[in-house]
Amino acid sequence: MSYKWCAVPKCTNTSLKTPEKLFVSVPKNVEVRRKWLQLSRRDHNDIANRTNIFLCEDHFDMENDMANYYHYKMGFSQKIILKDKVLPSKFHCQPDRIKRMCDAGTPRSAFVKRQRMELVKQCKDIHQPTLTNDEHTATVVETCTKELSQKCDKSTLTEHVVTVTSTV
């Protein structure tokens, strides 16, 4: 087995240090190679087209990007076959990219704040302040808690209730 190292700057994976990692050969096609190197922040002019360079599996979604993923994992295939037009897409080893990349699973704080503000506004609009201050606060909190439990999961419910209580 030959020595392989990941060509992505700041990625420290090598075939010696991380032998369990897969290393994907950068395509020889000039246009595709240019795209791959540009995405990995390497200057395509610094690397000759005939040079065999690799990117490690950390920069791909291997299960979705490989045409023969399950065959390879089960040992029926010795060669990695990527689907057409696959590009490296994960660059967590480059800290300046992490700031710009947003995890789709977590909402941004400004969005959450806007949601809370809208909910508080709706709660205020629903209830008329004809009650005394303590009764009004208790009624608003109770109604908002019911509405929040329908809209949010239970893990974030207490955070929202505390916010509603403090703003009313």
N, C-alpha and C positions, 0 to 999 in steps of 0.2 A: 504494500500500500504506500502511495506517495504522500509526501507532506503537503497539506492544504491549509490555507489560511483565508479568512474572510476578508474580502477587499473593501468592505465598508469601513470608512474611517471611524475610529474609536470602538470598533467591535474587536474583541480580544479572542474570539474563538479560533482555535487551530485544531488540526486533526490529532495533535499530540495532547493538548490541554483538555480538549473536549472530544474524545474519540466517539462518543455516542451520537454526536451531531451529524446531520447530513450536510454535505456541501454540494451546491448546485453550480455547475459550470456556466459561466456567462456566455450567452450565445455568440457565435462567430458572425452572424448577420450584422452588417455595419450599423444599420438604423436601430435595430433592437438592442444591440450592444451599447450604442450611444445613449439610448433611453435608460437602460439599466444602470450604466455608470453615472449618468446625470442624476437619477433618483438616489443613488448611493453617495452622491457628492464627490465623485471622482472625475478628474478631467480626462475625457476620452482621448485627448491628444497625447497624454503622458504614457498611455498603455498601447502597445502595438496590437493590431487586430489578430495577429497569429498567437499572441500570448494567451495561455490558458489560465484564467483567473476564476475564482469561486466566490460565491456568497453563501453564508451558512443558512440553515433552516429558520433561524430566528427572524429573518426578514421576509418570510413568506407565511401564508396560511396553508401549510403543506397538505392538510386533509382536503381542502378545496382546490388548491392549485395543481396538485399532481393528478395525472390521468390514471396512474396505476398505484395509488396510495395504499389500498388494502392488499393488493397483490405483493407490494414491496414489504409492507409490515408483516405479512404472514410468511414471507420468505419465498414466494413463488416467482419473484422477479429480482434480478440483481441490479437493474438499471432504473434510475429515476427518470420518469417521463413526465414533463410538465405539459399542461394544457396550452393550447395556442393563445398567444397574446397575454400571457401571464407576466406581471411586473412585480418586482419586490415592493412591498407596501409597509413593512413594519421596521421602524428605525428607532427603537427605544434606547439603543445604546448612545444615541446622540442627544444630549440633554436639551439643547436649544430647540429640537423638534418636539419634545414632549410637551413643552409649553403650548405649542400651536396645535398639537393633535388633541382632539377632545374625545373622551370616552363617551360613546353614545348612551351608555347605561346610567350615567350620573348627570342630573340636570345642572345647569350652570347656576351660580348663586343669584345672579340678577333675575333669572327666570323664576326661581323659587321665591325671591322677594316680591316680584310682581304678582305672583299667584297669591301670596299671603295678603298683600295690600288689597287686591281685588276681593278676596274673601272677607276681609275686615270691612271693606266698603259695602259689600252685599249684606253683611250682618247688620251694619248700622242702618242701611236703607230698609231692611225688613222690620226692624223694631223701632217703635216710636218711643221717645224718652219720656213717657208719661209716668213711669215708675220712679221710685226713689233711686238714688245713685247706686246703692248696694244691690237692690232688687234688679235694676236694669243691667248691671254688670253680670250678675248671676244668670239672668235670662239670656243675655247675648252669648255668654260663654257656653251655656248649655246648648243653645241652638247651633252655634258655630261648631261645637264639638260633634254634634250629630251630622252636620254637613261635611265636616272634615273626615269623619269616619267612613263616609260614603265615597269620598274622593281620594283619600290617601291610604297608604298601608299603615298598620299599627305602629311600626317602628318610628315613623316621623310624626305621629299624631301628637305626642306630648310636646314636641318642639313647637308645633303650630298652636296648640292651646295656650302654652306659655306666652307666645307672641301676641295672641289675640287678647289674653287677659291683661297684659301690660300695656297694650295700646288703647284699650277701651277705658 
